[in-house]
Amino acid sequence: MSFLLSKNFFLSILSAVLLWIAFPGGGGLWPLVFVALIPLLFVINDSSLKNCLLAGLACGLLHYSLLLYWIVIVLGKYGGMPWFVSFQGLVLLSLYMSFYLIAFAVLSRVFLSALPVSLAIWLVPSLWVGIDWIRGLFLTGLPWMDVGYSLYESPFLIQIADLGGHHAVSFMIVLCNTLFFFLLVNQLTLRRVAVLIPGVLFLVAALYYSGQRYSEVKEMIAAHTESNVTVGVIQGNIRQEQKWSVELQKKTVFIYTDMTKSLLADGPADFVVWPETALPFYPPSSELMAGLFAFVGASGSSILTGAPWYEIVDRKARKIRFYNSAILLGGDGTYHGKYYKTHLVPFGEYVPFKRFLPFLAPLVEAVGDFTPGKIEAPLVQNNIKAGVLICFESVFPDLGRQWVEAGANMLVNLTNDAWYGKSSAPIQSLAMTVFRAVETRRSIVRSANTGISAFISPLGEITSRSDLFVPWAGKGEVTLNTEKTFWVRIGYTFAPFCLGLAALGLLMAGVLAWKTERD
């Protein structure tokens, strides 16, 4: 109770609020992210390990409750759960996410108390990045809105993502917070300021690199205009409560074909992109496909669309595999390519550990039981080699990297964000997708059922976008690129390096504590 009434509690809450205001959906005042952690660092610097734990918990619970409030909408409105259960789900998820912030607070206390400032300025941001990386991997990963994503509307500042992924941007942000903190916490002397100079020089170098790469990539885009392709995007705006109605399947197909026909009235596109599960039926057994293929042939453009899919593994044993797929429909009446979603959503598209937990069988029936696919060859249409990210996959950087390694010269994101309602989740999802463009230097075409659909350049600039919950059709010139960035070539290296550096710092702090006790 004493902590709840203390200054440290209010400082922890202040950091949570500042972070939320800096993030998309909370205000989008991104400059605040460079100072948002300072109140929490003051608490960490001046508290016991117990109070650091409580500070991390308080900051994490509030921050993630504000950031992820839309979970209540997903579970309550569309998941059919009672609202009080939905709120409990939000609290539990926020509590889980808070554990990572607790770890940051407690371990940062070790750095600030046991090691010199010259080391702490590097170890604190390294710890943050290392913990974020673990969060993106543990239990299939939930890397939703790492701190670097707050800068999605500032392409000039995020170009270092092609070196170390979005984690490099997060490192820069936390380093800036740490430097400001040390300037404020200590009485300024020439010697103390001098210790911070290497960190300042690192930030200057990062900004210089971002500026240089921004100019270089902009020139590359301008030089490749002759090889650009034309891509169309359709946002059908089918309400989630209507989406899977058998009676409305024909109407849904008509909506998409009619909007596509209008979009192509002034000229064809190399292909047109429809959202995730735009076809609310299984194409292999649907009588609607004949008419759809006829439309594709008459339109002069291929169509890339999302649809559920199945494959019969053993007809006698009635063994069937179901997939969340993207299919490329050709004008010749054939499928020009398919991709099965690789990273499925736990408890949304499959139930983990169902073999060992048979009592979860009813839940399997409720959410579906999809089989994961794997990334192989891109979907090819003329000069386009498209790598596909379905829904939640756009938040996992390594999937975009794998597509580029497989030969993709552009990326396509098909999603159905109707589940989120008119919340901040769709803009957060878009913000994370922006970074996949910078990391891979690939244009991204995003088609979302109810928004936000967008065209994103290799610079991470959103050149065109839709609003939420409106029908929308857009056509854009898309740059194709074959360059492989440093990030694509080396993958996850920077974040594990940061984690290793933080572990080394903890070991050093332990050795120093042992020597002090021994002496």
C-alpha positions in Angstrom: 0.0 0.0 0.0 2.9 2.4 0.7 4.1 2.0 -2.9 0.7 3.0 -4.2 0.8 6.3 -2.2 4.4 7.0 -3.1 6.0 9.3 -5.7 7.5 6.3 -7.3 4.1 4.9 -8.2 3.0 8.1 -9.9 6.3 8.3 -11.8 5.7 4.7 -13.0 2.2 5.7 -14.1 3.5 8.8 -15.8 5.8 6.7 -18.0 2.9 4.4 -18.9 0.8 7.4 -20.0 3.6 9.1 -21.9 4.3 5.8 -23.8 0.6 5.4 -24.6 0.3 9.0 -25.9 3.4 8.5 -28.1 2.0 5.4 -29.7 -0.5 5.3 -32.6 -4.0 5.1 -31.2 -3.1 6.9 -28.0 -2.4 10.2 -29.6 0.5 9.5 -31.9 2.7 12.3 -30.3 5.8 10.3 -31.2 8.4 12.9 -29.9 7.3 11.9 -26.4 8.7 8.5 -26.8 12.3 9.9 -26.5 11.5 11.0 -22.9 8.7 8.6 -21.9 10.9 6.2 -20.0 12.7 8.9 -17.9 10.2 8.8 -15.0 10.5 5.0 -14.8 14.3 5.3 -14.8 14.2 7.7 -11.9 12.2 5.1 -9.9 14.5 2.3 -10.9 17.6 4.3 -9.9 16.3 5.2 -6.5 14.4 2.0 -5.4 14.9 -1.4 -3.9 14.6 -4.4 -6.2 11.1 -4.9 -4.7 10.0 -1.4 -5.6 11.5 -1.8 -9.1 9.3 -4.9 -9.5 6.3 -3.0 -8.4 7.2 0.0 -10.7 7.5 -2.3 -13.7 4.2 -4.0 -12.8 2.4 -0.6 -12.4 3.8 0.8 -15.6 3.2 -2.3 -17.6 -0.3 -3.0 -16.4 -1.5 0.5 -17.3 0.5 0.8 -20.5 -0.6 -2.5 -22.0 -4.2 -2.1 -20.8 -4.4 1.2 -22.7 -2.5 -0.2 -25.7 -4.4 -3.4 -26.0 -7.9 -2.4 -24.8 -9.3 -3.6 -28.1 -8.9 -7.2 -26.9 -12.2 -6.6 -25.0 -13.9 -5.9 -28.3 -12.4 -9.0 -30.0 -13.4 -11.3 -27.1 -16.7 -9.7 -26.2 -18.3 -8.5 -29.4 -16.9 -11.1 -31.9 -15.7 -13.9 -29.6 -19.0 -14.3 -27.9 -17.6 -14.1 -24.4 -19.3 -12.2 -21.6 -17.9 -8.7 -21.2 -16.6 -9.4 -17.6 -14.7 -12.4 -19.0 -13.4 -10.2 -21.8 -12.1 -7.6 -19.3 -10.4 -10.4 -17.4 -8.7 -11.5 -20.7 -7.4 -7.9 -21.1 -6.0 -7.9 -17.5 -4.4 -11.3 -17.9 -2.8 -10.3 -21.2 -1.6 -7.0 -19.8 -0.2 -8.8 -16.8 1.7 -11.2 -19.0 3.2 -8.4 -21.1 4.1 -6.6 -17.8 6.4 -9.4 -16.8 8.8 -8.2 -19.5 8.7 -4.7 -18.2 9.2 -6.0 -14.7 12.3 -7.8 -15.9 13.6 -4.6 -17.5 13.0 -2.6 -14.3 14.7 -5.1 -11.9 17.7 -5.9 -14.1 18.2 -2.2 -15.0 18.4 -1.5 -11.3 21.5 -3.8 -11.2 23.1 -1.9 -14.0 22.4 1.5 -12.5 23.6 0.6 -9.0 26.6 -1.6 -9.7 28.2 -0.4 -12.9 29.7 2.9 -14.1 27.6 5.2 -16.2 29.9 4.6 -19.2 28.6 1.0 -19.3 25.0 1.6 -18.1 24.2 3.9 -21.0 24.7 0.9 -23.4 23.4 -1.9 -21.2 20.0 -0.3 -20.4 18.9 -0.1 -24.1 20.6 -3.4 -24.8 18.5 -5.0 -22.1 15.3 -3.4 -23.4 15.9 -4.8 -26.9 16.9 -8.2 -25.7 13.8 -8.5 -23.6 11.6 -7.3 -26.6 13.2 -10.0 -28.8 12.4 -12.7 -26.3 8.8 -11.4 -26.1 8.6 -11.8 -29.9 9.6 -15.5 -29.7 8.3 -16.9 -26.4 5.0 -19.0 -26.7 5.0 -18.3 -30.5 5.7 -14.6 -29.9 3.7 -11.5 -29.3 5.8 -8.6 -30.5 2.9 -6.2 -30.7 3.9 -2.6 -30.7 7.5 -2.6 -29.6 8.6 0.9 -28.7 10.3 1.5 -32.1 7.0 1.3 -33.9 5.9 4.6 -32.4 8.0 6.3 -35.1 6.2 4.8 -38.1 5.1 8.2 -39.3 8.7 9.5 -39.2 10.4 7.7 -42.1 13.5 9.8 -41.9 14.3 8.4 -38.4 13.7 4.7 -39.0 16.0 3.9 -41.9 18.5 2.1 -39.6 15.9 -0.7 -39.6 17.5 -2.0 -42.7 20.6 -2.8 -40.5 19.1 -4.2 -37.3 15.4 -4.4 -37.9 12.9 -2.4 -35.9 15.0 -3.3 -32.8 17.7 -0.9 -33.9 15.1 1.9 -33.8 14.0 0.8 -30.3 17.7 0.8 -29.2 18.0 4.4 -30.4 14.9 5.5 -28.5 15.9 3.8 -25.2 19.4 5.1 -25.5 18.1 8.6 -25.9 15.9 8.2 -22.8 18.9 6.9 -20.9 21.2 9.8 -21.9 18.5 12.3 -20.9 18.0 10.5 -17.6 21.7 10.7 -16.7 21.8 14.4 -17.6 19.0 15.0 -15.2 19.9 12.7 -12.3 23.5 13.9 -11.8 24.9 17.3 -11.1 26.3 18.4 -14.4 30.1 18.5 -14.5 32.4 18.3 -17.5 33.6 14.8 -16.6 30.0 13.5 -16.2 28.9 15.0 -19.5 32.0 13.6 -21.2 31.0 10.0 -20.2 27.8 10.5 -22.2 29.5 11.7 -25.4 29.9 8.2 -27.0 26.2 7.7 -26.7 25.4 11.0 -28.2 27.9 10.3 -31.1 26.1 7.0 -31.7 22.8 8.8 -32.0 24.3 11.3 -34.4 25.8 8.5 -36.5 22.4 6.7 -36.5 20.6 9.9 -37.7 23.3 10.5 -40.3 22.9 6.9 -41.6 19.1 7.3 -41.7 19.4 10.5 -43.7 21.9 9.0 -46.2 19.8 5.9 -46.7 16.6 8.0 -47.1 18.2 9.9 -49.9 19.7 6.8 -51.5 16.5 4.8 -51.5 14.5 7.8 -52.7 16.9 8.0 -55.7 16.5 4.3 -56.3 12.7 4.6 -56.4 12.9 7.5 -58.9 15.4 5.6 -61.1 13.1 2.5 -61.3 9.9 4.2 -62.4 10.0 2.6 -65.8 9.9 -0.9 -64.3 7.1 0.0 -61.8 4.0 -2.2 -61.9 0.4 -1.2 -61.4 -1.4 -2.9 -58.5 -5.0 -2.5 -57.4 -6.4 -2.9 -53.9 -10.0 -3.6 -52.9 -11.4 -3.0 -49.4 -14.8 -4.6 -49.5 -15.9 -3.5 -46.0 -17.8 -6.7 -45.1 -18.9 -6.6 -41.5 -17.5 -9.4 -39.4 -21.0 -10.5 -38.2 -22.0 -10.9 -41.9 -18.8 -12.2 -43.3 -19.4 -16.0 -42.9 -23.1 -16.0 -43.7 -23.8 -18.7 -46.3 -26.7 -16.6 -47.7 -24.4 -13.6 -48.4 -21.5 -15.5 -50.1 -22.8 -14.6 -53.6 -23.4 -11.0 -52.6 -19.8 -10.8 -51.2 -18.3 -12.0 -54.4 -20.4 -9.4 -56.3 -19.2 -6.6 -54.1 -15.6 -7.5 -54.8 -16.0 -8.0 -58.5 -18.1 -4.9 -59.0 -15.6 -2.7 -57.1 -12.7 -4.3 -59.1 -14.6 -3.6 -62.4 -15.0 0.0 -61.4 -11.3 0.2 -60.4 -10.1 -1.2 -63.7 -12.4 1.0 -65.9 -9.6 3.4 -66.7 -7.1 0.6 -67.4 -5.9 -2.8 -66.2 -3.5 -3.5 -63.4 -0.8 -6.2 -63.2 -2.9 -7.7 -60.4 -5.6 -6.7 -58.0 -5.4 -7.6 -54.3 -8.4 -8.6 -52.2 -8.2 -9.0 -48.4 -7.7 -12.0 -46.2 -10.6 -14.5 -46.6 -12.3 -12.2 -49.1 -13.8 -15.4 -50.4 -15.9 -16.7 -47.5 -16.0 -20.2 -48.7 -13.7 -23.1 -49.8 -12.8 -22.5 -53.5 -12.1 -26.1 -54.4 -15.7 -27.1 -53.8 -17.6 -23.8 -54.5 -19.8 -23.4 -57.6 -19.1 -19.7 -57.4 -15.5 -20.1 -58.7 -16.5 -20.7 -62.4 -18.1 -17.3 -62.5 -15.2 -15.7 -60.6 -12.6 -17.1 -63.0 -14.7 -15.9 -66.0 -14.6 -12.4 -64.4 -10.9 -12.6 -63.9 -10.4 -13.6 -67.6 -12.5 -10.7 -68.8 -10.9 -8.1 -66.5 -7.4 -8.5 -67.9 -5.9 -8.6 -64.5 -5.0 -11.4 -62.2 -6.5 -11.3 -58.6 -4.7 -12.2 -55.4 -7.2 -13.0 -52.7 -7.5 -14.6 -49.4 -9.7 -17.7 -48.9 -9.9 -20.7 -46.6 -8.6 -23.8 -48.3 -8.5 -27.6 -47.7 -6.5 -30.6 -48.9 -7.7 -34.1 -48.5 -4.9 -36.1 -47.0 -6.6 -39.5 -46.6 -10.1 -39.8 -48.1 -10.9 -43.1 -46.4 -9.8 -41.9 -43.0 -11.5 -38.6 -43.7 -8.3 -36.8 -42.9 -8.4 -33.2 -44.1 -6.1 -30.3 -43.6 -7.5 -26.8 -43.5 -5.5 -23.6 -44.3 -5.8 -19.9 -44.2 -4.6 -19.2 -47.7 -3.8 -16.6 -50.4 -4.6 -17.7 -53.9 -3.6 -16.1 -57.2 -6.4 -16.4 -59.7 -5.4 -16.3 -63.4 -7.4 -15.3 -66.4 -7.0 -18.8 -67.9 -9.2 -20.3 -65.2 -6.4 -21.8 -63.1 -4.7 -21.0 -59.9 -1.3 -19.3 -60.6 -0.1 -19.9 -57.1 -1.1 -20.5 -53.4 0.4 -19.6 -50.1 -0.7 -21.1 -46.8 -0.4 -18.9 -43.7 2.7 -19.9 -41.8 2.3 -18.2 -38.4 -1.1 -19.0 -37.1 -2.9 -17.1 -34.3 -3.0 -19.2 -31.1 -6.6 -19.7 -29.9 -7.8 -17.9 -33.0 -6.7 -20.3 -35.8 -5.5 -23.3 -33.7 -5.4 -24.4 -30.1 -1.9 -25.1 -28.8 -1.1 -28.4 -27.0 -4.5 -29.8 -28.0 -2.9 -33.3 -28.1 -2.0 -33.1 -24.4 -5.0 -31.2 -23.3 -8.1 -33.1 -24.6 -10.5 -31.0 -22.6 -9.8 -28.2 -25.1 -11.6 -30.1 -27.9 -14.7 -27.8 -27.7 -12.5 -24.8 -28.2 -10.9 -26.3 -31.3 -14.3 -26.6 -32.8 -15.1 -23.0 -31.9 -12.0 -21.3 -33.3 -11.1 -23.7 -36.1 -8.1 -25.9 -36.5 -5.9 -24.7 -39.3 -2.6 -26.2 -40.4 0.5 -24.0 -40.8 2.1 -23.7 -44.2 5.6 -22.7 -45.1 7.3 -20.0 -47.1 8.6 -21.4 -50.4 8.5 -19.6 -53.8 6.8 -16.2 -54.2 3.6 -15.9 -56.2 4.6 -14.8 -59.7 2.6 -12.6 -62.1 4.6 -11.1 -65.0 7.5 -9.3 -63.4 6.0 -9.4 -59.9 7.3 -11.9 -57.4 5.1 -11.4 -54.4 5.7 -12.5 -50.9 2.5 -12.7 -48.9 1.9 -11.9 -45.2 -1.5 -12.8 -44.0 -3.0 -10.8 -41.1 -0.9 -11.2 -37.9 2.2 -12.3 -39.9 3.0 -8.7 -40.7 4.1 -8.2 -37.1 6.9 -10.8 -37.4 9.9 -9.3 -39.1 11.5 -12.6 -40.0 8.7 -13.7 -42.2 9.2 -10.7 -44.5 12.9 -11.4 -44.5 12.3 -15.1 -45.5 10.1 -14.0 -48.4 12.9 -11.7 -49.7 15.4 -14.5 -49.3 13.1 -16.7 -51.4 13.1 -14.1 -54.2 10.2 -11.7 -53.5 10.6 -8.3 -55.1 7.5 -6.9 -53.3 5.3 -7.9 -50.3 1.6 -8.1 -50.0 -0.3 -8.0 -46.7 -3.8 -9.5 -46.7 -5.7 -8.9 -43.5 -9.2 -8.8 -42.0 -9.1 -6.3 -39.1 -12.9 -6.2 -38.7 -12.4 -8.1 -35.5 -11.0 -5.0 -33.9 -13.9 -2.7 -34.5 -13.3 1.0 -34.6 -10.3 0.7 -32.2 -6.6 1.6 -32.3 -5.6 -2.0 -33.4 -5.9 -1.4 -37.2 -3.6 1.6 -37.1 -1.2 -0.2 -34.8 -1.1 -3.1 -37.2 -0.4 -0.7 -40.1 2.4 0.9 -38.1 4.2 -2.4 -37.7 3.7 -3.3 -41.3 5.5 0.0 -42.3 8.7 -1.4 -40.7 8.7 -4.5 -42.9 9.0 -2.2 -45.9 12.1 -0.5 -44.5 13.8 -3.7 -43.2 13.5 -5.4 -46.6 13.4 -2.4 -48.9 10.3 -3.9 -50.5 7.1 -2.0 -51.5 4.1 -3.4 -49.5 0.6 -3.4 -50.8 -1.9 -3.9 -48.0 -5.5 -5.0 -48.5 -7.7 -5.0 -45.4 -11.3 -6.0 -45.3 -12.5 -3.0 -43.3 -9.3 -1.0 -43.4 -6.7 0.2 -43.1 -5.6 -0.6 -46.7 -2.4 1.1 -47.9 0.4 1.4 -50.3 3.8 1.6 -48.6 7.1 2.5 -50.3 10.5 0.9 -49.6 11.2 4.0 -47.5 8.3 3.1 -45.2 6.3 6.1 -46.5 2.5 5.5 -46.7 1.8 6.9 -50.2 -2.0 6.1 -50.1 -4.3 4.7 -47.5 -8.0 4.1 -46.8 -10.2 5.0 -43.8 -11.8 2.5 -41.5 -15.1 0.8 -42.2 -15.7 2.3 -45.7 -15.6 0.6 -49.1 -12.4 1.6 -50.8 -10.6 0.9 -54.0 -7.1 2.2 -54.9 -4.6 1.8 -57.7 -0.9 2.6 -57.3 2.4 2.4 -59.1 4.6 0.0 -57.1 8.4 -0.2 -57.1 9.9 -3.6 -57.5 13.3 -4.1 -55.8 15.8 -7.0 -55.8 18.3 -5.5 -53.3 19.0 -7.5 -50.2 19.5 -5.3 -47.2 22.0 -6.1 -44.4 19.0 -7.1 -42.2 17.8 -9.5 -44.9 21.2 -11.1 -45.2 21.9 -11.5 -41.5 18.4 -11.7 -40.0 18.1 -11.6 -36.2 21.6 -10.7 -35.1 21.4 -7.2 -33.5 18.7 -8.2 -30.9 20.5 -11.4 -29.8 23.7 -9.4 -29.6 22.0 -6.9 -27.3 20.7 -9.7 -25.1 24.2 -11.1 -24.9 25.6 -7.7 -24.0 23.1 -7.3 -21.3 23.9 -10.8 -19.9 27.6 -9.9 -19.9 26.7 -6.8 -18.0 24.8 -8.8 -15.4 27.8 -11.1 -15.1 30.1 -8.2 -14.6 27.8 -6.7 -11.9 27.8 -10.0 -10.1 31.6 -10.3 -10.2 32.0 -6.7 -8.9 29.5 -7.4 -6.1 31.4 -10.6 -5.2 34.7 -8.8 -5.1 33.2 -6.0 -2.9 31.8 -8.5 -0.5 35.0 -10.4 -0.4 37.1 -7.3 0.3 
